[in-house]
Each structure stands twice: as C-alpha cells, then as structure tokens.
Amino acid sequence: MGSVGAKDVPVLLTPEGRRIDGRKLDELRPIRIQAGPLHQADGSAFVEWGANKVMAAVYGPREVHPRHLQQNNKAVIQCRYNMAAFSVDERKRPGLDRRSQEISKVIAEAFESVVFAEEYPRTSIDVYIEVLQANAGTRCAGLVAASVALADAGIPMVDLLPAVAVGKVAGQIALDLKKEEDNFGEADLPMALVPQSGRLVLLQMEGHMTPEELSRALDLGVAGCTVIYGKMKQALRDRYATTELAGGAA
Ligand code: CDP
C-alpha cells in the first residue's frame, strides 16, 4: 500500500510536494498543549503533537537526591526522559536505556542555559518526561512539555524553550518529521531555541545535510519554533484564566 521501489518504503513526497500525511514541507503537525494537568506536581504540562503524547512534571526547588549531586552555588537540574513500554509499536523494554539517558542529558543541559539556577543553591529542580505515545520528535515534544511545566511550577527562566525537529525526506528539507519520515528519511535535526535571543540550546543531527540544506533546515526550524512558542504561551495563559475563573467561582 502506497509503496514504490524498495519493499516497504512508503512514498515520502508526492510530485505535488505533499508528505505522507498530506502536509507541505514547511508545515507542523497539529499541536495541543495543556498546562497544569497534574495536581500533585509543582508544575506540569501535557503535549499532544501529531501522534505523540507526552506528559511532563516538575518538582522543586527541593532537597537534592542523591545528596552528593548538591551544588553550593546553584540548583541542579535533573531530568528523566522515559518512554512507556506501550508507547511504541513494538514493546519497548522498560527502564532507562542509553537513548533515554542521552535525551535526559541533552534536555537537562538545554534547561541549564535558561533556568536561573543560582537563585536556588543546594536544591534540585526535577523534571520528569513520560512519553505515553511516540511518533518521532519526542525529545522536542518532551522539551516543550517540560518547559511549560517549569513555567507552571514558577521556576524563573530567561524564556520558554520551543523545540522542533527538521529533517530531510526524499531529498527535501522538511519541518517536524513523523515516524515514517524519521525512519526512511535522510536526516533528522532536532533543535531547541531561546526565542528572546535566537540562541540554540539543543542541536543534534543524525544523517547528512549539505551546508545549504543545514541553513535551510535552521531557518525552517526557527520558524517552527516561533509558532510553537506562541502555543506554549497560550497554554500558560489558558491555565491562568481557568485558575482565575475557578477562584472567582469558589
Ligand atoms: O523521538 P525522537 O525523534 O526525539 O528520537 P529518535 O531516537 O529519533 O526516535 C524516533 C522515533 O523512533 C521515536 O519517536 C519513536 O516513535 C521511535 N522509537 C521506537 O519505536 N522505539 C524505540 N525504542 C525508540 C524510538
């Protein structure tokens, strides 16, 4: 069904420039962000992005565990990205594999660039990201969810961190790859941006792009991040408005 050439490789781009789900090259998948769905966490957010479903919870600033990670001059930011065993087609082995550890590390480092950690010495800011359903771009969805959750927890930051992956499919640079595009495409470039300064605080690359393609990919990614940034701010505004209404009604 829908295959050409090599067995099981889907048509990633039609002659009219439409992608496997009908999107244009510069189009994002639909994104819905909810701030504050978890009441026990200090801050939380739920992101549905295409077929990705990602929950983030933030706790802190609080006591550091394990204690030896404590820093006298700033808060430590600890991040745990986890994919649920049921989040992918083939059951994923539960637990922290190398991929999850790497993603946790790059996300924590991205937040270290924007959180005012020196305001909370000897504490920990704990960020949990649970991927409930995965369809490529989960580290970006996780970053977006965690970023809104950090803001929901009232953690002071330079800015929110919108993120998106740009890639190369059928020889063309495309925004926000879905699973088939990630699997059968030629490159994947996840990025996270500080909108205020335009600084990239996460940039990874799998596959190959020419310098011109990279430049086009960065432009497309920055444009995508700008749209996502708007949705992140709106999610926080909506949360605030609901709280005010609930407070007023009580
Ligand atoms: O999710 P992201 O694109 O940030 O990371 P990736 O390592 O490039 O993974 C791409 C996609 O492969 C994931 O979003 C999942 O849909 C899928 N995947 C999977 O099916 N099983 C795994 N153990 C890991 C990833």
Boltz pocket constraint, residues with backbone or C-beta under 6 A from the ligand:
constraints:
  - pocket:
      binder: B
      contacts: [[A, 87], [A, 88], [A, 89], [A, 90], [A, 92], [A, 99], [A, 134], [A, 135], [A, 136], [A, 137], [A, 138], [A, 139], [A, 140], [A, 165], [A, 179], [A, 182], [A, 188], [A, 190]]
      max_distance: 6.0
